[in-house]
């Protein structure tokens, strides 16, 4: 594999969950956000809110919320005498891309400065978290919290987590017909890697099974594919609460609301 300092930074990134008490300087913070702005975008449909007030998850130095922001778009369109006619689903999908690209650029910029980071996933799947953040941050309508991200100087060191083998990720020309052996081979790469690192054992994390399903897993065999299966095999069966939270942010996502 070809390598250079940028690729090394990308390959060495990992989610840090333990930080020192060292603060980030204003210059470091602004550099990270400014680098984030250089990500590709549809219409810069994002805003970033930050706080250094404790408590912050994992004792990190700074907490960011990257939002999908259609409010600013519509404000400048109004100045120019335009109304928005684009449907909200399109605007949200574009804004989600903008916010995600922004966040990832921020993470890599931070990594290059020796600053660790961790994405917090709750806002992407919790209507309650969307509502709580919207109130806490005083978000206007048409602004949706999309990414929570903490950063700071790491107080732990460990290798990057495993990823799928390239053959299970990179397909030329078309999507292949995956055999059970193909899937099992990729599962083995992920599971063996996580077990070797003792990832879930060290964190003492194991999602409990629901609905009377038996659980014979211990930390000797509980690994990534089982963990992920328990998430998406048990959680968030209905989108109704999330849709309600998004609608409360001022976005119309059903035909009967158009």
Secondary structure as UniProt FT lines:
FT   HELIX           5..12
FT   HELIX           26..37
FT   STRAND          46..51
FT   HELIX           57..59
FT   STRAND          62..69
FT   HELIX           71..79
FT   TURN            80..81
FT   HELIX           88..112
FT   TURN            113..114
FT   STRAND          116..120
FT   HELIX           122..124
FT   HELIX           127..136
FT   TURN            137..138
FT   TURN            141..142
FT   STRAND          143..152
FT   HELIX           166..168
FT   HELIX           180..197
FT   HELIX           199..203
FT   TURN            211..212
FT   TURN            219..221
FT   HELIX           224..232
FT   TURN            233..234
FT   HELIX           240..248
FT   TURN            249..250
FT   HELIX           255..257
//
